Amino acid sequence: MKVIMIKISSFPAKIKIFLKEVYLELKKVNWLSRREVLRYTIITVIVSGVVAAILGALDFLFATILSRFIL
């Protein structure tokens, strides 16, 4: 098993290079507009609500059916 020794003194320089590269990559990202973010958030909340309602209704239906067979 090989042990890799890294000089602790090189960490600050490597961290600085890493953060600089992260910043440069984030500048290349095509960010959504505020309107698009709001639209997609509303769609996500509505779809989540519909799915929750469907699953809740199915749960209630199956619980009712099973309770009639068990009792």
ChimeraX commands (.cxc) that place a marker at each C-alpha (Angstrom):
marker #1 position 0.00,0.00,0.00 radius 0.5
marker #1 position 1.44,3.35,-1.06 radius 0.5
marker #1 position 1.14,6.38,1.15 radius 0.5
marker #1 position 0.91,9.64,-0.74 radius 0.5
marker #1 position 2.51,12.54,1.02 radius 0.5
marker #1 position 1.18,16.00,0.18 radius 0.5
marker #1 position 2.84,19.12,1.40 radius 0.5
marker #1 position 0.54,21.06,3.65 radius 0.5
marker #1 position 2.05,24.30,2.43 radius 0.5
marker #1 position 0.62,23.66,-1.08 radius 0.5
marker #1 position -3.00,23.48,0.14 radius 0.5
marker #1 position -3.73,27.23,0.16 radius 0.5
marker #1 position -2.48,27.58,-3.41 radius 0.5
marker #1 position -4.52,24.59,-4.56 radius 0.5
marker #1 position -7.64,25.87,-2.83 radius 0.5
marker #1 position -7.17,29.28,-4.47 radius 0.5
marker #1 position -6.82,27.67,-7.91 radius 0.5
marker #1 position -9.87,25.48,-7.31 radius 0.5
marker #1 position -12.06,28.41,-6.24 radius 0.5
marker #1 position -10.90,30.47,-9.22 radius 0.5
marker #1 position -11.83,27.63,-11.59 radius 0.5
marker #1 position -15.23,27.24,-9.90 radius 0.5
marker #1 position -15.88,30.97,-10.34 radius 0.5
marker #1 position -14.93,30.81,-14.03 radius 0.5
marker #1 position -17.22,27.80,-14.62 radius 0.5
marker #1 position -20.13,29.49,-12.85 radius 0.5
marker #1 position -19.78,32.46,-15.20 radius 0.5
marker #1 position -20.36,30.07,-18.12 radius 0.5
marker #1 position -23.64,28.72,-16.71 radius 0.5
marker #1 position -26.81,29.79,-18.51 radius 0.5
marker #1 position -28.88,30.88,-15.49 radius 0.5
marker #1 position -32.67,30.94,-15.66 radius 0.5
marker #1 position -34.49,34.23,-15.44 radius 0.5
marker #1 position -36.53,35.11,-12.37 radius 0.5
marker #1 position -39.74,34.57,-14.36 radius 0.5
marker #1 position -38.65,31.09,-15.49 radius 0.5
marker #1 position -37.69,30.07,-11.95 radius 0.5
marker #1 position -41.08,31.24,-10.66 radius 0.5
marker #1 position -42.92,29.40,-13.44 radius 0.5
marker #1 position -41.06,26.13,-12.87 radius 0.5
marker #1 position -41.52,26.41,-9.11 radius 0.5
marker #1 position -45.28,26.86,-9.49 radius 0.5
marker #1 position -45.48,23.91,-11.90 radius 0.5
marker #1 position -43.50,21.73,-9.46 radius 0.5
marker #1 position -45.74,22.65,-6.52 radius 0.5
marker #1 position -48.92,21.99,-8.54 radius 0.5
marker #1 position -47.70,18.64,-9.88 radius 0.5
marker #1 position -46.57,17.60,-6.39 radius 0.5
marker #1 position -50.00,18.52,-5.00 radius 0.5
marker #1 position -51.81,16.55,-7.69 radius 0.5
marker #1 position -49.64,13.49,-7.16 radius 0.5
marker #1 position -50.11,13.76,-3.37 radius 0.5
marker #1 position -53.89,13.99,-3.83 radius 0.5
marker #1 position -53.96,10.95,-6.13 radius 0.5
marker #1 position -51.80,8.88,-3.77 radius 0.5
marker #1 position -53.87,9.98,-0.78 radius 0.5
marker #1 position -57.08,9.00,-2.55 radius 0.5
marker #1 position -55.66,5.61,-3.52 radius 0.5
marker #1 position -54.45,5.06,0.04 radius 0.5
marker #1 position -57.90,5.90,1.41 radius 0.5
marker #1 position -59.58,3.64,-1.16 radius 0.5
marker #1 position -57.34,0.65,-0.45 radius 0.5
marker #1 position -57.56,1.17,3.32 radius 0.5
marker #1 position -61.37,1.22,3.07 radius 0.5
marker #1 position -61.45,-1.92,0.92 radius 0.5
marker #1 position -59.05,-3.80,3.18 radius 0.5
marker #1 position -60.86,-2.76,6.35 radius 0.5
marker #1 position -64.10,-4.30,4.99 radius 0.5
marker #1 position -62.37,-7.63,4.36 radius 0.5
marker #1 position -60.54,-7.70,7.68 radius 0.5
marker #1 position -63.48,-6.73,9.91 radius 0.5
marker link #1:1,2 radius 0.2
marker link #1:2,3 radius 0.2
marker link #1:3,4 radius 0.2
marker link #1:4,5 radius 0.2
marker link #1:5,6 radius 0.2
marker link #1:6,7 radius 0.2
marker link #1:7,8 radius 0.2
marker link #1:8,9 radius 0.2
marker link #1:9,10 radius 0.2
marker link #1:10,11 radius 0.2
marker link #1:11,12 radius 0.2
marker link #1:12,13 radius 0.2
marker link #1:13,14 radius 0.2
marker link #1:14,15 radius 0.2
marker link #1:15,16 radius 0.2
marker link #1:16,17 radius 0.2
marker link #1:17,18 radius 0.2
marker link #1:18,19 radius 0.2
marker link #1:19,20 radius 0.2
marker link #1:20,21 radius 0.2
marker link #1:21,22 radius 0.2
marker link #1:22,23 radius 0.2
marker link #1:23,24 radius 0.2
marker link #1:24,25 radius 0.2
marker link #1:25,26 radius 0.2
marker link #1:26,27 radius 0.2
marker link #1:27,28 radius 0.2
marker link #1:28,29 radius 0.2
marker link #1:29,30 radius 0.2
marker link #1:30,31 radius 0.2
marker link #1:31,32 radius 0.2
marker link #1:32,33 radius 0.2
marker link #1:33,34 radius 0.2
marker link #1:34,35 radius 0.2
marker link #1:35,36 radius 0.2
marker link #1:36,37 radius 0.2
marker link #1:37,38 radius 0.2
marker link #1:38,39 radius 0.2
marker link #1:39,40 radius 0.2
marker link #1:40,41 radius 0.2
marker link #1:41,42 radius 0.2
marker link #1:42,43 radius 0.2
marker link #1:43,44 radius 0.2
marker link #1:44,45 radius 0.2
marker link #1:45,46 radius 0.2
marker link #1:46,47 radius 0.2
marker link #1:47,48 radius 0.2
marker link #1:48,49 radius 0.2
marker link #1:49,50 radius 0.2
marker link #1:50,51 radius 0.2
marker link #1:51,52 radius 0.2
marker link #1:52,53 radius 0.2
marker link #1:53,54 radius 0.2
marker link #1:54,55 radius 0.2
marker link #1:55,56 radius 0.2
marker link #1:56,57 radius 0.2
marker link #1:57,58 radius 0.2
marker link #1:58,59 radius 0.2
marker link #1:59,60 radius 0.2
marker link #1:60,61 radius 0.2
marker link #1:61,62 radius 0.2
marker link #1:62,63 radius 0.2
marker link #1:63,64 radius 0.2
marker link #1:64,65 radius 0.2
marker link #1:65,66 radius 0.2
marker link #1:66,67 radius 0.2
marker link #1:67,68 radius 0.2
marker link #1:68,69 radius 0.2
marker link #1:69,70 radius 0.2
marker link #1:70,71 radius 0.2
view
